[in-house]
């Protein structure tokens, strides 16, 4: 029993170490920044470019993490958890895309400008909440505790923006700063974690890492 517990603890440490390079943090930080700026300014093309961080994440993992940590092979239980995670996020983002389509259809209908502006602001707050929940869920599935802090900070920023109205300031401007604040915090933390990772693994070892 003790041996099994030790193996599970070693596997958990191997799992968290694999994501202790800050690359996931940097990727999410970049996404929040570009997506938020694109949604709240005239640079709407950034909302599409934000999804390109997926390719950055894959390339950075391949060029930075794998040469230093090696290829990690996990137990069947961990592999099953990873499959459940992928399935969960497919459903989660499918629902998100459906909500986005509903908001788009409402905004393109022949409604008064005041109503469309209100719906647009509701949509942005909805996207902020979805991103905050997604960050929390990443922390849960990846078992990375600092992502709970990111999600909590983003949630506090969202609630503050909703409760405190600044006279004479466009709500879109406030939301833009919310995205910049949350994305900037995650991005900065990611670079700090990455710097720590480089100190821990200064050279390319190129070995294999098997956790069973």
C-alpha positions in Angstrom: 0.0 0.0 0.0 2.8 2.4 1.0 4.6 1.6 -2.2 1.6 2.3 -4.3 1.1 5.7 -2.6 4.7 6.6 -3.2 4.4 5.7 -6.9 1.3 7.8 -7.2 3.0 10.7 -5.5 6.0 10.4 -7.8 3.7 10.3 -10.8 1.9 13.4 -9.5 5.2 15.3 -9.1 6.3 14.2 -12.6 3.0 15.4 -14.0 3.2 18.8 -12.3 6.9 19.2 -13.2 6.0 18.7 -16.9 3.8 21.8 -16.7 6.1 23.7 -14.4 7.8 25.4 -17.3 5.4 28.4 -17.5 4.6 27.8 -21.2 0.9 27.0 -20.4 0.8 30.2 -18.3 2.4 32.3 -21.1 0.0 30.8 -23.7 -3.1 31.6 -21.7 -1.8 35.0 -20.8 -1.2 35.8 -24.5 -4.7 34.5 -25.3 -6.4 36.6 -22.7 -4.5 39.7 -23.8 -5.1 39.4 -27.5 -8.6 38.1 -27.2 -9.6 40.9 -24.9 -8.1 43.7 -26.9 -9.7 42.3 -30.0 -13.1 42.1 -28.4 -13.0 45.6 -26.9 -11.2 47.7 -29.6 -11.3 48.1 -33.4 -8.6 45.5 -33.8 -11.2 42.7 -34.0 -8.8 40.5 -36.0 -6.9 39.8 -32.7 -9.8 37.7 -31.5 -9.1 35.2 -34.3 -5.3 35.4 -33.8 -5.7 34.7 -30.1 -6.4 31.1 -30.9 -3.0 30.8 -32.6 -1.4 30.5 -29.2 -2.2 26.8 -29.5 0.6 26.5 -32.1 2.9 28.6 -29.9 2.2 26.2 -27.0 2.9 23.1 -29.1 6.1 24.5 -30.6 7.4 25.8 -27.2 6.8 22.4 -25.6 8.6 20.7 -28.3 11.6 23.1 -28.4 12.0 23.9 -24.7 10.4 21.3 -22.4 10.9 18.0 -24.2 14.6 18.4 -24.8 15.1 19.2 -21.1 12.6 17.0 -19.3 12.2 14.2 -21.9 9.2 12.3 -23.0 6.8 11.6 -20.1 4.8 8.3 -20.1 2.1 8.1 -17.5 0.1 5.3 -15.9 -3.2 4.1 -17.5 -5.1 5.9 -14.8 -3.4 9.2 -15.7 -3.9 8.6 -19.4 -7.6 8.0 -18.7 -7.8 11.3 -16.8 -6.2 13.0 -19.8 -8.8 11.5 -22.1 -11.6 12.7 -19.8 -10.0 16.2 -19.7 -10.0 16.4 -23.5 -13.6 15.2 -23.7 -14.6 17.7 -21.1 -13.0 20.7 -22.8 -14.5 19.7 -26.2 -18.0 19.9 -24.6 -17.1 23.0 -22.7 -15.9 25.0 -25.7 -18.7 23.6 -27.9 -21.2 25.1 -25.5 -19.1 28.3 -25.4 -19.2 28.5 -29.2 -22.9 28.0 -29.2 -23.4 30.8 -26.7 -21.2 33.0 -28.9 -23.4 32.2 -31.9 -26.5 33.1 -30.0 -25.0 36.5 -29.0 -23.9 37.1 -32.5 -27.4 36.4 -33.9 -29.0 38.7 -31.4 -26.5 41.5 -32.2 -27.2 41.2 -35.9 -31.0 41.4 -35.6 -32.9 44.7 -36.1 -32.9 45.8 -32.5 -32.5 49.3 -31.1 -28.9 50.4 -30.7 -29.3 50.7 -26.9 -30.5 47.1 -26.7 -27.6 45.8 -28.9 -25.1 47.7 -26.8 -26.5 46.2 -23.6 -26.4 42.7 -25.1 -22.9 43.3 -26.4 -21.7 44.3 -22.9 -23.4 41.2 -21.4 -21.7 39.1 -24.0 -18.3 40.5 -23.0 -18.9 39.9 -19.3 -20.1 36.4 -20.3 -16.8 35.7 -22.2 -14.8 37.0 -19.2 -16.6 34.6 -16.9 -16.1 31.8 -19.3 -12.4 32.4 -19.5 -12.1 32.7 -15.7 -14.0 29.3 -15.3 -11.8 27.8 -18.1 -8.6 28.9 -16.3 -9.9 27.4 -13.0 -10.7 24.1 -14.8 -7.2 24.0 -16.4 -5.9 24.2 -12.9 -8.2 21.4 -11.8 -7.4 19.0 -14.6 -3.7 19.8 -14.8 -3.4 19.9 -11.0 -1.6 23.3 -11.1 -2.6 25.3 -8.0 -1.4 28.7 -9.3 -4.2 28.6 -12.0 -6.7 28.9 -9.1 -5.1 32.2 -8.2 -5.3 33.4 -11.8 -9.0 32.4 -12.0 -9.7 34.1 -8.6 -7.9 37.3 -9.6 -9.8 37.4 -13.0 -13.1 36.9 -11.2 -12.4 39.7 -8.7 -11.5 42.0 -11.6 -14.7 41.1 -13.4 -16.9 41.6 -10.3 -15.2 44.9 -9.6 -15.9 46.1 -13.2 -19.5 45.2 -12.9 -20.1 46.7 -9.4 -18.1 49.9 -9.8 -19.2 52.2 -12.7 -16.7 54.9 -13.6 -18.5 58.0 -14.8 -17.5 59.2 -18.3 -15.5 56.0 -19.1 -16.7 53.7 -21.9 -17.5 50.2 -20.5 -15.5 48.7 -23.3 -12.4 50.6 -22.1 -13.0 49.2 -18.6 -13.3 45.7 -19.9 -10.2 46.1 -22.0 -8.2 47.0 -18.9 -9.7 44.0 -17.2 -8.4 41.7 -19.9 -5.1 43.5 -19.9 -4.7 43.2 -16.1 -5.6 39.5 -16.0 -3.7 38.6 -19.1 -0.7 40.6 -18.0 -0.6 38.9 -14.5 -0.7 35.5 -16.0 1.9 36.4 -18.6 4.3 37.8 -16.0 3.9 34.8 -13.8 4.5 32.5 -16.7 7.8 34.2 -17.5 8.9 33.9 -13.9 8.0 30.2 -13.9 9.9 29.8 -17.2 13.0 31.5 -15.8 12.9 29.2 -12.8 12.5 26.2 -15.2 15.6 27.3 -17.1 17.6 27.5 -13.9 16.5 24.0 -12.9 17.1 22.6 -16.4 19.9 24.7 -17.9 20.9 22.2 -20.6 19.2 19.9 -23.1 19.4 16.5 -21.6 17.3 14.7 -24.2 16.5 11.8 -22.0 13.3 9.9 -21.4 11.1 10.4 -18.4 8.8 7.5 -17.6 6.3 7.8 -14.7 4.4 4.6 -14.0 
